[in-house]
Amino acid sequence: MTRMSADVHIIEGPLPAEPTPWTHAPGNGALILFEGIARPSEDGEPILALDYEAYEPMCSRQLQLLGDDIVAKHGLIALCVEHSTGRVGVGACSFRLRLASYHRKEGLAAMDEFIDRLKRDVPLWKTAVKA
Amino acid sequence: MIELTVKLFGPAARAAATSELSVQIDGDATIAADVLRALRDQHTSIASLVDAARLAVNHEFADADTPVRASDELALIGQVSGG
């Protein structure tokens, strides 16, 4: 079966509560969702928000390369990543990763690896907005 | 001598208090490793951050020997913090 490429969405401000529609073929054994939420403190200090800065178009390109590589490496059915730029208030979602896999094990491993590599290879920076 | 402009982000931009820095390098062309060395030598405010950073040339991570020309878009990609 032909593998799908990853869906990548960079969104200004907090991610909407309703996830971006994505396409995944029948056959899923596992659907996995991870959401990153802005915490109310950073290094023990209360904060109001996080400001995200992306270096585009490199950020989108790196996310696409990463997503496609994770899909191929772990044999996923589909992967969709959404990430905020700009200001995201405390309690709001700034990062959402969904993936579909045939089995739980490769899906969870793919989720973990994607996030590790995101934090190493994708030109995105966050700055805490102090209270 | 060529003069190159390097974009800065995150901690590097805060340390340098600017979003771009220029470096001067002898010759008509150079390589990524020499741009990083010039950043370290010519801008002490970010010297400690350059060692852990990579250079992006035209939006792709460069190897040490990747050629760099004056018309290229350069960015210093230090520790990132997405997610």
Backbone of each chain as ProteinMPNN parsed JSONL, in Angstrom:
{"seq_chain_A": "MTRMSADVHIIEGPLPAEPTPWTHAPGNGALILFEGIARPSEDGEPILALDYEAYEPMCSRQLQLLGDDIVAKHGLIALCVEHSTGRVGVGACSFRLRLASYHRKEGLAAMDEFIDRLKRDVPLWKTAVKA", "coords_chain_A": {"N_chain_A": [[0.838, -1.19, 0.0], [0.429, 2.31, -0.684], [2.178, 4.671, 1.131], [1.064, 7.511, 2.991], [1.949, 10.995, 2.864], [3.084, 13.174, 5.501], [0.822, 15.417, 7.162], [1.129, 18.87, 7.572], [0.709, 21.701, 9.546], [1.054, 25.059, 10.203], [0.014, 27.388, 12.469], [-1.279, 30.559, 13.251], [-1.307, 31.844, 16.475], [-3.212, 30.34, 19.238], [-3.976, 26.812, 18.89], [-6.985, 25.781, 17.332], [-9.781, 24.399, 19.151], [-11.073, 22.433, 17.793], [-9.637, 19.969, 15.929], [-7.606, 20.255, 12.917], [-8.968, 18.932, 9.943], [-7.983, 15.655, 8.889], [-6.612, 13.056, 6.838], [-6.849, 9.621, 6.857], [-6.174, 6.3, 5.956], [-8.373, 3.393, 5.881], [-7.919, 0.75, 8.274], [-6.631, 1.313, 10.562], [-5.125, 0.365, 13.584], [-4.501, 1.734, 15.741], [-5.111, 4.949, 16.959], [-3.535, 7.838, 17.812], [-3.206, 10.603, 19.938], [-1.529, 13.572, 20.782], [-1.368, 16.437, 22.765], [0.113, 19.553, 23.327], [0.076, 21.791, 25.957], [0.065, 25.136, 27.075], [1.794, 25.738, 29.972], [1.115, 27.128, 33.314], [3.352, 28.14, 34.528], [6.878, 28.792, 34.346], [10.029, 27.597, 34.857], [9.456, 27.822, 37.575], [8.348, 30.323, 37.819], [5.427, 32.344, 37.567], [3.577, 32.608, 34.533], [2.059, 34.344, 31.725], [1.683, 33.673, 29.11], [2.956, 31.993, 26.15], [5.286, 32.937, 23.707], [5.7, 32.044, 20.44], [8.158, 31.642, 17.962], [8.77, 31.131, 14.594], [11.074, 30.093, 12.116], [10.51, 30.582, 8.985], [10.658, 29.64, 5.466], [11.802, 27.378, 6.522], [11.009, 26.096, 8.865], [8.489, 24.874, 8.296], [9.345, 23.191, 6.264], [11.188, 21.515, 7.581], [9.482, 20.277, 9.41], [7.876, 18.87, 7.625], [9.759, 17.138, 6.404], [10.549, 15.718, 8.68], [8.097, 14.573, 9.535], [7.426, 12.982, 7.295], [9.577, 11.224, 7.29], [9.222, 9.917, 9.735], [6.78, 8.647, 9.294], [7.533, 6.832, 7.27], [9.612, 5.382, 8.516], [8.423, 4.137, 10.745], [6.346, 2.83, 9.615], [3.782, 4.002, 9.474], [0.263, 4.733, 9.061], [-0.777, 7.291, 8.78], [0.019, 10.73, 9.568], [-0.394, 13.723, 11.331], [0.525, 16.99, 12.006], [0.204, 19.878, 13.978], [1.215, 23.163, 14.716], [1.636, 26.04, 16.738], [2.359, 29.513, 15.97], [3.416, 32.738, 17.192], [1.514, 34.297, 19.853], [0.46, 32.303, 22.589], [-1.826, 31.724, 24.977], [-1.774, 30.863, 28.502], [-2.907, 27.624, 29.258], [-3.91, 27.14, 26.776], [-3.751, 25.303, 23.659], [-0.771, 24.543, 21.933], [0.505, 22.779, 20.35], [-0.138, 19.956, 18.434], [-0.233, 16.581, 17.783], [-1.136, 13.968, 15.758], [-1.452, 10.564, 15.001], [-1.813, 7.661, 12.962], [-1.679, 4.204, 13.152], [-0.933, 0.745, 12.442], [-0.591, -0.833, 14.653], [-0.351, -0.5, 18.249], [2.266, -0.364, 19.341], [4.23, 0.557, 17.441], [3.114, 2.978, 16.913], [3.208, 4.445, 19.337], [5.983, 4.548, 19.693], [6.677, 6.037, 17.467], [5.451, 8.467, 18.023], [6.902, 9.357, 20.273], [9.503, 9.56, 19.17], [9.102, 11.482, 17.169], [8.541, 13.82, 18.657], [10.888, 14.135, 20.161], [12.717, 14.661, 18.067], [11.6, 16.902, 16.92], [12.183, 18.785, 18.886], [14.815, 19.096, 18.465], [15.476, 19.541, 15.765], [13.786, 21.343, 14.438], [13.235, 24.618, 13.495], [12.004, 26.411, 15.736], [11.092, 28.571, 18.341], [10.369, 29.24, 21.743], [9.245, 31.748, 23.983], [8.741, 32.713, 27.274], [6.078, 34.682, 28.502], [6.178, 36.793, 31.019], [4.274, 37.015, 34.066]], "CA_chain_A": [[0.0, 0.0, 0.0], [1.188, 3.551, -0.742], [2.155, 5.447, 2.373], [0.714, 8.913, 2.833], [2.895, 11.928, 3.461], [2.579, 13.811, 6.712], [0.116, 16.706, 7.058], [1.793, 19.866, 8.412], [-0.039, 22.959, 9.624], [1.543, 26.107, 11.105], [-1.186, 28.191, 12.716], [-1.031, 31.754, 14.073], [-2.071, 31.854, 17.721], [-3.506, 29.01, 19.796], [-4.65, 25.881, 17.981], [-8.421, 25.684, 17.624], [-10.159, 23.183, 19.887], [-11.433, 21.422, 16.785], [-8.428, 19.711, 15.14], [-7.651, 20.345, 11.463], [-9.297, 17.621, 9.356], [-6.878, 14.921, 8.29], [-7.04, 11.881, 6.094], [-6.087, 8.397, 7.09], [-6.818, 5.173, 5.281], [-8.887, 2.351, 6.774], [-6.929, -0.238, 8.705], [-5.99, 1.738, 11.806], [-5.28, -0.366, 14.827], [-4.287, 2.697, 16.812], [-5.139, 6.384, 16.694], [-2.889, 8.414, 18.986], [-3.247, 12.064, 19.966], [-0.783, 14.279, 21.822], [-1.533, 17.887, 22.733], [0.951, 20.335, 24.228], [-0.698, 22.898, 26.513], [0.932, 26.114, 27.751], [1.729, 25.645, 31.441], [0.994, 28.446, 33.957], [4.621, 28.606, 35.098], [8.1, 28.404, 33.628], [11.132, 27.691, 35.827], [8.936, 28.218, 38.881], [7.782, 31.68, 37.773], [4.145, 32.379, 36.861], [3.609, 33.254, 33.214], [0.762, 34.634, 31.12], [1.573, 33.112, 27.761], [4.193, 31.657, 25.447], [5.424, 33.497, 22.362], [6.43, 31.134, 19.549], [8.736, 32.222, 16.751], [9.174, 30.107, 13.618], [11.86, 30.543, 10.97], [9.891, 30.026, 7.786], [9.926, 28.379, 5.306], [12.566, 26.222, 6.997], [10.249, 25.382, 9.888], [7.517, 23.982, 7.634], [10.09, 22.161, 5.516], [11.743, 20.548, 8.528], [8.362, 19.475, 9.933], [7.454, 17.941, 6.566], [10.787, 16.093, 6.301], [10.473, 14.898, 9.885], [6.866, 13.781, 9.505], [7.514, 11.955, 6.246], [10.552, 10.223, 7.724], [8.621, 9.121, 10.817], [5.777, 7.783, 8.655], [8.217, 5.74, 6.569], [10.425, 4.564, 9.433], [7.588, 3.35, 11.656], [5.272, 2.189, 8.87], [2.5, 4.567, 9.897], [-0.768, 4.962, 8.055], [-0.886, 8.737, 8.578], [0.511, 11.585, 10.655], [-0.792, 15.125, 11.166], [1.089, 17.834, 13.067], [-0.18, 21.29, 13.987], [2.012, 23.911, 15.687], [1.347, 27.474, 16.775], [3.337, 30.59, 16.056], [2.814, 33.875, 17.873], [1.22, 34.179, 21.289], [-0.467, 31.262, 23.043], [-2.08, 31.957, 26.391], [-1.742, 29.728, 29.428], [-4.07, 26.744, 29.167], [-4.27, 26.886, 25.379], [-2.959, 24.27, 22.972], [0.182, 25.092, 20.964], [1.098, 21.688, 19.56], [-1.003, 18.774, 18.38], [0.302, 15.535, 16.904], [-1.998, 12.79, 15.647], [-0.964, 9.574, 14.057], [-2.565, 6.41, 12.797], [-0.765, 3.089, 12.887], [-1.594, -0.556, 12.468], [-0.474, -1.396, 15.996], [-0.011, 0.452, 19.305], [3.685, -0.239, 19.693], [4.962, 1.453, 16.538], [2.515, 4.305, 17.028], [3.764, 5.127, 20.516], [7.4, 4.819, 19.427], [6.731, 7.127, 16.485], [5.077, 9.688, 18.743], [8.041, 9.745, 21.099], [10.625, 9.982, 18.327], [8.759, 12.733, 16.492], [8.66, 14.954, 19.581], [12.321, 14.31, 20.435], [13.391, 15.272, 16.92], [11.057, 18.256, 16.815], [12.893, 19.636, 19.844], [16.218, 19.167, 18.064], [15.72, 19.855, 14.355], [12.791, 22.233, 13.822], [13.544, 25.975, 13.977], [10.906, 27.032, 16.484], [11.552, 28.983, 19.666], [9.311, 29.819, 22.577], [9.662, 32.672, 25.038], [7.674, 32.89, 28.257], [5.639, 36.045, 28.792], [6.052, 36.79, 32.487], [3.054, 37.625, 34.628]], "C_chain_A": [[0.88, 1.249, 0.0], [1.056, 4.307, 0.568], [1.784, 6.892, 2.059], [1.845, 9.768, 3.386], [2.242, 12.576, 4.671], [1.827, 15.095, 6.364], [0.761, 17.672, 8.05], [1.0, 21.167, 8.379], [0.627, 23.885, 10.649], [0.415, 27.128, 11.24], [-0.834, 29.363, 13.633], [-1.92, 31.717, 15.316], [-2.377, 30.442, 18.199], [-4.203, 28.115, 18.785], [-6.128, 25.819, 18.341], [-8.737, 24.363, 18.325], [-10.514, 22.055, 18.937], [-10.218, 21.178, 15.905], [-8.661, 19.889, 13.639], [-8.023, 18.974, 10.893], [-8.066, 16.95, 8.76], [-7.415, 13.649, 7.672], [-6.188, 10.693, 6.493], [-6.895, 7.22, 6.571], [-7.401, 4.201, 6.298], [-7.764, 1.383, 7.174], [-6.243, 0.138, 9.993], [-6.218, 0.729, 12.924], [-5.178, 0.581, 15.997], [-4.393, 4.109, 16.256], [-4.618, 7.056, 17.953], [-2.861, 9.934, 18.851], [-2.374, 12.58, 21.098], [-1.052, 15.766, 21.657], [-0.61, 18.527, 23.755], [0.201, 21.593, 24.639], [0.253, 23.839, 27.249], [0.709, 26.038, 29.259], [1.627, 27.033, 32.073], [2.287, 28.934, 34.59], [5.774, 28.076, 34.257], [9.26, 28.636, 34.593], [10.658, 28.241, 37.17], [8.295, 29.597, 38.924], [6.441, 31.647, 37.049], [4.278, 33.096, 35.526], [2.184, 33.458, 32.707], [0.573, 33.883, 29.806], [2.946, 32.659, 27.287], [4.161, 32.333, 24.085], [6.272, 32.543, 21.532], [6.9, 31.889, 18.317], [9.193, 31.085, 15.844], [10.017, 30.761, 12.536], [11.305, 29.846, 9.739], [10.646, 30.459, 6.529], [10.673, 27.166, 5.847], [11.77, 25.414, 8.014], [9.267, 24.394, 9.248], [8.224, 22.851, 6.892], [10.632, 21.093, 6.458], [10.633, 19.668, 9.12], [7.904, 18.449, 8.9], [8.462, 16.787, 6.437], [10.706, 15.134, 7.49], [9.241, 13.994, 9.854], [6.933, 12.657, 8.479], [8.482, 10.842, 6.657], [9.973, 9.319, 8.809], [7.558, 8.173, 10.242], [6.449, 6.577, 8.016], [8.914, 4.802, 7.553], [9.571, 3.638, 10.282], [6.413, 2.684, 10.944], [3.897, 2.699, 9.25], [1.528, 4.649, 8.731], [-0.885, 6.455, 7.76], [-0.341, 9.457, 9.798], [0.089, 13.013, 10.336], [-0.23, 15.925, 12.329], [0.597, 19.26, 12.867], [0.679, 21.975, 15.049], [1.681, 25.389, 15.583], [2.597, 28.296, 16.498], [2.635, 31.754, 16.746], [2.443, 33.519, 19.31], [0.167, 33.113, 21.582], [-0.632, 31.416, 24.557], [-2.012, 30.676, 27.21], [-3.041, 28.933, 29.324], [-4.483, 26.424, 27.746], [-3.303, 25.884, 24.754], [-2.055, 24.918, 21.921], [0.743, 24.02, 20.031], [0.165, 20.491, 19.611], [-0.421, 17.801, 17.359], [-0.658, 14.356, 16.941], [-1.355, 11.81, 14.674], [-1.823, 8.314, 14.091], [-1.571, 5.319, 12.448], [-1.55, 1.776, 12.958], [-1.631, -1.124, 13.888], [-0.017, -0.309, 16.977], [1.488, 0.708, 19.415], [4.419, 0.722, 18.765], [4.393, 2.865, 16.602], [3.089, 5.082, 18.197], [5.242, 5.461, 20.319], [7.551, 5.99, 18.463], [6.424, 8.462, 17.149], [6.272, 10.22, 19.539], [9.191, 10.279, 20.241], [10.328, 11.307, 17.637], [9.011, 13.919, 17.424], [10.123, 15.199, 19.945], [13.016, 15.053, 19.296], [12.867, 16.675, 16.633], [11.862, 19.217, 17.681], [14.381, 19.748, 19.53], [16.402, 19.818, 16.686], [14.749, 20.827, 13.713], [12.983, 23.643, 14.381], [12.319, 26.722, 14.501], [11.455, 27.39, 17.862], [10.377, 29.53, 20.454], [9.939, 30.685, 23.665], [8.485, 32.858, 25.98], [7.372, 34.376, 28.435], [5.326, 36.083, 30.282], [4.784, 37.503, 32.961], [3.398, 38.979, 35.248]], "O_chain_A": [[1.949, 1.257, 0.609], [-0.051, 4.55, 1.049], [2.137, 7.427, 1.008], [2.601, 9.336, 4.257], [1.024, 12.535, 4.844], [2.156, 15.773, 5.391], [0.923, 17.344, 9.225], [0.662, 21.67, 7.307], [0.748, 23.533, 11.822], [-0.074, 27.663, 10.245], [-0.177, 29.185, 14.659], [-3.139, 31.576, 15.213], [-1.872, 29.466, 17.644], [-4.935, 28.599, 17.922], [-6.484, 25.807, 19.52], [-8.062, 23.354, 18.124], [-10.292, 20.88, 19.23], [-9.795, 22.088, 15.192], [-9.774, 19.697, 13.149], [-7.461, 17.961, 11.31], [-7.205, 17.62, 8.19], [-8.536, 13.226, 7.955], [-4.959, 10.756, 6.47], [-8.115, 7.153, 6.721], [-6.973, 4.183, 7.452], [-6.775, 1.241, 6.455], [-5.382, -0.593, 10.483], [-7.342, 0.297, 13.177], [-5.677, 0.309, 17.089], [-3.83, 4.418, 15.206], [-5.178, 6.877, 19.035], [-2.536, 10.474, 17.793], [-2.457, 12.1, 22.228], [-0.977, 16.299, 20.55], [-0.554, 18.1, 24.908], [-0.253, 22.364, 23.793], [1.146, 23.386, 27.965], [-0.399, 26.243, 29.755], [2.009, 28.02, 31.444], [2.322, 30.036, 35.138], [5.661, 27.066, 33.562], [9.447, 29.748, 35.088], [11.356, 29.02, 37.818], [7.757, 29.998, 39.956], [6.322, 30.988, 36.017], [5.011, 34.079, 35.411], [1.238, 32.835, 33.189], [-0.541, 33.51, 29.438], [3.961, 32.909, 27.937], [3.144, 32.309, 23.392], [7.422, 32.265, 21.874], [6.157, 32.663, 17.714], [9.916, 30.187, 16.276], [9.707, 31.866, 12.088], [11.591, 28.676, 9.485], [11.226, 31.545, 6.517], [10.227, 26.035, 5.653], [11.846, 24.185, 8.027], [9.227, 23.221, 9.618], [7.766, 21.708, 6.891], [10.543, 19.901, 6.165], [10.819, 18.466, 9.308], [7.585, 17.311, 9.241], [8.079, 15.62, 6.368], [10.783, 13.915, 7.334], [9.335, 12.794, 10.115], [6.544, 11.523, 8.759], [8.232, 9.664, 6.401], [10.201, 8.11, 8.809], [7.459, 7.023, 10.668], [6.004, 5.443, 8.189], [8.816, 3.581, 7.435], [9.942, 2.488, 10.519], [5.577, 2.047, 11.585], [2.947, 1.921, 9.339], [1.927, 4.635, 7.566], [-1.072, 6.842, 6.607], [-0.246, 8.901, 10.892], [0.204, 13.457, 9.194], [-0.467, 15.596, 13.491], [0.572, 19.78, 11.751], [0.856, 21.446, 16.147], [1.473, 25.922, 14.493], [3.723, 27.862, 16.743], [1.411, 31.762, 16.872], [2.978, 32.58, 19.898], [-0.867, 33.033, 20.919], [0.325, 31.254, 25.314], [-2.168, 29.569, 26.694], [-4.133, 29.502, 29.304], [-5.311, 25.541, 27.522], [-2.2, 25.655, 25.25], [-2.508, 25.736, 21.121], [1.386, 24.34, 19.031], [-0.268, 20.066, 20.682], [-0.153, 18.167, 16.214], [-0.959, 13.814, 18.004], [-0.788, 12.202, 13.654], [-2.451, 7.97, 15.093], [-0.73, 5.484, 11.564], [-2.67, 1.72, 13.465], [-2.581, -1.807, 14.272], [0.619, 0.669, 16.586], [1.926, 1.849, 19.563], [5.147, 1.6, 19.229], [5.112, 3.838, 16.372], [3.421, 6.259, 18.056], [5.701, 6.528, 20.728], [8.438, 6.829, 18.622], [7.07, 9.469, 16.861], [6.597, 11.405, 19.469], [9.777, 11.317, 20.548], [11.207, 12.162, 17.531], [9.625, 14.907, 17.022], [10.553, 16.349, 20.03], [13.81, 15.964, 19.534], [13.609, 17.534, 16.156], [12.181, 20.328, 17.258], [15.122, 20.418, 20.25], [17.364, 20.554, 16.466], [14.884, 21.112, 12.523], [12.905, 23.848, 15.593], [11.704, 27.535, 13.811], [12.188, 26.611, 18.472], [9.5, 30.198, 19.906], [11.014, 30.386, 24.186], [7.367, 33.128, 25.543], [8.274, 35.21, 28.508], [4.351, 35.493, 30.746], [4.304, 38.452, 32.34], [2.517, 39.658, 35.775]]}, "seq_chain_B": "MIELTVKLFGPAARAAATSELSVQIDGDATIAADVLRALRDQHTSIASLVDAARLAVNHEFADADTPVRASDELALIGQVSGG", "coords_chain_B": {"N_chain_B": [[37.398, 40.044, 0.239], [34.375, 39.167, 1.811], [31.162, 40.166, 2.934], [28.822, 38.883, 5.115], [25.455, 38.32, 6.115], [23.826, 37.128, 8.956], [20.969, 35.587, 10.164], [19.37, 35.701, 13.359], [17.838, 33.968, 16.108], [15.649, 33.354, 18.925], [17.392, 32.479, 21.918], [19.933, 33.347, 20.974], [19.367, 35.672, 19.529], [18.411, 37.232, 21.59], [20.696, 37.419, 23.215], [22.423, 38.818, 21.555], [20.977, 41.057, 21.181], [19.757, 41.709, 18.79], [18.339, 40.896, 15.56], [19.857, 40.159, 13.458], [23.216, 39.651, 12.375], [26.336, 40.757, 11.058], [29.165, 39.378, 9.371], [32.618, 39.476, 8.457], [34.619, 38.004, 6.02], [37.634, 36.811, 4.675], [38.337, 36.606, 1.15], [36.441, 35.433, -1.772], [34.452, 33.596, -1.469], [33.168, 31.168, 0.857], [32.945, 28.687, 3.496], [30.541, 26.863, 5.53], [31.584, 26.255, 8.101], [33.517, 28.217, 8.445], [31.969, 30.491, 8.57], [30.627, 30.131, 10.978], [32.826, 30.178, 12.67], [33.685, 32.796, 12.275], [31.503, 34.19, 13.292], [31.734, 33.53, 15.983], [34.229, 34.643, 16.588], [33.981, 37.325, 15.924], [31.804, 38.339, 17.231], [31.373, 38.578, 20.333], [29.242, 38.507, 22.084], [27.59, 36.392, 21.448], [29.232, 34.25, 21.379], [29.459, 32.026, 23.098], [27.204, 30.627, 22.49], [27.418, 29.778, 19.913], [28.887, 27.444, 19.586], [27.168, 25.316, 20.107], [25.412, 25.524, 18.085], [23.924, 25.304, 14.763], [24.495, 26.094, 11.315], [22.186, 27.342, 9.001], [21.798, 27.234, 5.562], [20.227, 28.836, 3.068], [17.795, 27.83, 4.088], [18.309, 25.201, 4.763], [19.92, 22.815, 6.863], [23.38, 23.131, 7.144], [26.363, 21.361, 6.232], [29.711, 21.213, 7.623], [31.46, 21.803, 5.523], [29.866, 22.953, 3.597], [29.402, 25.082, 0.835], [29.32, 28.674, 0.965], [27.888, 31.633, -0.193], [27.764, 35.159, -0.917], [25.179, 35.801, -1.643], [23.542, 33.998, -0.39], [20.962, 32.967, 1.941], [21.414, 33.102, 5.326], [21.223, 31.525, 8.512], [21.491, 31.299, 12.011], [21.025, 28.483, 13.834], [20.34, 27.772, 16.865], [19.83, 26.258, 20.075], [16.686, 24.856, 19.915], [13.135, 25.174, 20.683], [10.568, 24.079, 20.302], [7.22, 22.639, 20.447]], "CA_chain_B": [[36.615, 40.089, 1.498], [32.919, 39.193, 1.659], [30.39, 40.43, 4.15], [27.647, 38.015, 5.157], [24.489, 38.617, 7.174], [23.297, 35.89, 9.539], [19.767, 35.803, 10.986], [19.42, 35.133, 14.713], [16.536, 33.682, 16.716], [15.613, 32.818, 20.279], [18.427, 32.929, 22.856], [21.022, 34.062, 20.294], [18.886, 37.025, 19.225], [18.34, 37.978, 22.858], [22.056, 37.694, 23.676], [23.027, 39.83, 20.689], [20.045, 42.199, 21.14], [19.443, 42.027, 17.397], [17.897, 39.709, 14.822], [20.827, 39.879, 12.394], [24.598, 40.108, 12.569], [27.19, 40.642, 9.873], [30.553, 38.941, 9.563], [33.502, 39.687, 7.308], [35.503, 36.849, 5.805], [38.534, 37.016, 3.537], [38.084, 35.806, -0.042], [35.198, 35.668, -2.506], [33.475, 32.59, -1.056], [33.623, 30.523, 2.081], [32.18, 27.5, 3.847], [29.734, 27.069, 6.73], [32.412, 26.224, 9.31], [34.197, 29.504, 8.57], [30.969, 31.481, 8.991], [30.434, 29.938, 12.422], [34.043, 30.647, 13.341], [33.68, 34.263, 12.221], [30.497, 34.663, 14.256], [32.302, 33.355, 17.322], [35.371, 35.533, 16.776], [33.665, 38.741, 15.697], [30.65, 38.754, 18.049], [31.568, 37.895, 21.613], [27.974, 38.383, 22.815], [26.958, 35.092, 21.172], [30.295, 33.259, 21.175], [29.221, 30.798, 23.854], [26.047, 29.923, 21.917], [27.709, 29.314, 18.553], [29.419, 26.077, 19.599], [26.073, 24.343, 20.111], [24.469, 25.902, 17.031], [24.189, 24.902, 13.385], [24.202, 27.129, 10.334], [21.284, 26.991, 7.899], [22.077, 27.947, 4.313], [19.018, 28.775, 2.225], [16.759, 27.065, 4.791], [18.678, 23.808, 5.012], [21.089, 22.683, 7.718], [24.601, 22.997, 6.352], [27.514, 20.638, 6.765], [30.846, 22.113, 7.863], [32.096, 22.215, 4.264], [28.891, 23.486, 2.639], [29.819, 26.398, 0.318], [28.481, 29.82, 1.301], [28.141, 32.809, -1.031], [27.182, 36.39, -0.365], [23.748, 35.875, -1.958], [22.805, 32.972, 0.358], [20.316, 33.352, 3.201], [22.071, 32.368, 6.412], [20.575, 31.634, 9.824], [22.105, 30.529, 13.093], [19.982, 27.696, 14.495], [20.834, 27.283, 18.144], [18.903, 25.351, 20.742], [15.297, 25.17, 19.569], [12.256, 24.888, 21.822], [9.191, 23.878, 19.87], [6.46, 21.64, 21.164]], "C_chain_B": [[35.124, 40.061, 1.16], [32.298, 39.492, 3.009], [29.104, 39.628, 4.07], [26.755, 38.427, 6.323], [23.87, 37.306, 7.649], [22.096, 36.234, 10.423], [19.924, 35.09, 12.335], [18.003, 34.953, 15.251], [16.734, 33.29, 18.18], [16.727, 33.358, 21.161], [19.554, 33.709, 22.197], [20.606, 35.492, 19.977], [18.812, 37.867, 20.494], [19.744, 38.352, 23.35], [22.704, 38.813, 22.867], [22.202, 41.109, 20.648], [19.788, 42.67, 19.721], [19.015, 40.737, 16.69], [18.823, 39.368, 13.658], [22.2, 40.374, 12.808], [25.359, 39.924, 11.263], [28.562, 40.127, 10.279], [31.331, 39.217, 8.284], [34.48, 38.513, 7.232], [36.362, 37.124, 4.571], [38.148, 36.104, 2.379], [36.743, 36.131, -0.667], [34.097, 34.697, -2.097], [34.03, 31.904, 0.184], [32.787, 29.263, 2.314], [31.508, 27.727, 5.209], [30.585, 27.117, 7.999], [33.119, 27.56, 9.527], [33.229, 30.608, 8.989], [30.733, 31.358, 10.493], [31.645, 30.443, 13.203], [34.074, 32.181, 13.372], [32.651, 34.845, 13.187], [31.063, 34.628, 15.677], [33.396, 34.403, 17.591], [34.983, 37.012, 16.735], [32.515, 39.25, 16.573], [30.679, 38.005, 19.384], [30.262, 37.692, 22.376], [27.314, 37.033, 22.584], [27.982, 33.969, 21.064], [29.986, 31.943, 21.879], [28.063, 29.989, 23.282], [26.361, 29.292, 20.563], [28.166, 27.859, 18.544], [28.317, 25.028, 19.516], [25.065, 24.599, 18.979], [24.887, 25.328, 15.68], [23.867, 26.08, 12.462], [23.212, 26.561, 9.316], [21.642, 27.867, 6.706], [20.88, 27.752, 3.395], [18.01, 27.759, 2.768], [17.044, 25.583, 4.928], [19.893, 23.783, 5.937], [22.314, 22.402, 6.852], [25.579, 22.061, 7.041], [28.666, 21.635, 6.915], [31.439, 22.642, 6.563], [31.105, 22.694, 3.205], [29.344, 24.862, 2.156], [28.808, 27.487, 0.7], [28.892, 30.994, 0.416], [27.382, 33.999, -0.452], [25.674, 36.453, -0.586], [22.911, 34.872, -1.161], [22.112, 33.57, 1.578], [20.877, 32.463, 4.305], [21.311, 32.577, 7.716], [21.328, 30.764, 10.816], [20.977, 29.816, 13.844], [20.595, 27.106, 15.763], [19.824, 26.329, 18.754], [17.468, 25.78, 20.452], [14.388, 24.717, 20.71], [10.804, 24.79, 21.401], [8.499, 22.831, 20.726], [5.733, 22.22, 22.356]], "O_chain_B": [[34.66, 40.835, 0.324], [32.822, 39.13, 4.063], [28.384, 39.69, 3.073], [27.239, 38.831, 7.38], [23.445, 36.48, 6.842], [22.198, 37.071, 11.32], [20.53, 34.022, 12.426], [17.089, 35.694, 14.89], [17.835, 32.945, 18.608], [16.986, 34.561, 21.161], [20.085, 34.643, 22.798], [21.398, 36.42, 20.137], [19.111, 39.061, 20.478], [19.959, 39.459, 23.842], [23.433, 39.646, 23.406], [22.664, 42.131, 20.141], [19.621, 43.863, 19.468], [19.293, 39.635, 17.161], [18.591, 38.388, 12.95], [22.331, 41.383, 13.501], [25.049, 39.036, 10.468], [29.052, 40.4, 11.375], [30.782, 39.194, 7.182], [35.073, 38.097, 8.226], [35.87, 37.611, 3.553], [37.692, 34.979, 2.586], [36.0, 36.982, -0.176], [32.922, 34.957, -2.357], [35.208, 32.042, 0.514], [32.027, 28.833, 1.447], [31.857, 28.654, 5.94], [30.329, 27.937, 8.881], [33.301, 27.988, 10.667], [33.617, 31.55, 9.68], [30.648, 32.364, 11.197], [31.505, 31.057, 14.261], [34.446, 32.781, 14.381], [32.898, 35.869, 13.823], [30.893, 35.565, 16.458], [33.472, 34.971, 18.68], [35.579, 37.841, 17.422], [32.28, 40.456, 16.647], [30.082, 36.938, 19.529], [30.176, 36.804, 23.224], [26.553, 36.568, 23.433], [27.631, 32.848, 20.694], [30.221, 30.869, 21.326], [27.949, 28.794, 23.556], [25.66, 28.384, 20.117], [27.869, 27.121, 17.605], [28.51, 23.969, 18.92], [24.007, 23.973, 18.924], [26.033, 24.925, 15.479], [23.063, 26.948, 12.802], [23.379, 25.443, 8.83], [21.771, 29.085, 6.83], [20.565, 26.63, 2.998], [17.452, 26.95, 2.027], [16.136, 24.792, 5.18], [20.787, 24.62, 5.817], [22.287, 21.558, 5.957], [25.622, 21.976, 8.268], [28.605, 22.754, 6.404], [31.871, 23.793, 6.498], [31.469, 22.826, 2.037], [29.641, 25.729, 2.978], [27.602, 27.245, 0.749], [30.075, 31.311, 0.287], [26.49, 33.852, 0.383], [24.961, 37.085, 0.194], [21.683, 34.896, -1.252], [22.589, 34.536, 2.172], [20.821, 31.236, 4.226], [20.817, 33.671, 7.99], [21.745, 29.648, 10.505], [20.093, 30.456, 14.414], [21.274, 26.08, 15.728], [19.06, 25.675, 18.045], [17.084, 26.921, 20.71], [14.812, 23.971, 21.593], [9.917, 25.342, 22.051], [9.104, 22.22, 21.606], [5.041, 21.494, 23.07]]}, "name": "protein", "num_of_chains": 2, "seq": "MTRMSADVHIIEGPLPAEPTPWTHAPGNGALILFEGIARPSEDGEPILALDYEAYEPMCSRQLQLLGDDIVAKHGLIALCVEHSTGRVGVGACSFRLRLASYHRKEGLAAMDEFIDRLKRDVPLWKTAVKAMIELTVKLFGPAARAAATSELSVQIDGDATIAADVLRALRDQHTSIASLVDAARLAVNHEFADADTPVRASDELALIGQVSGG"}
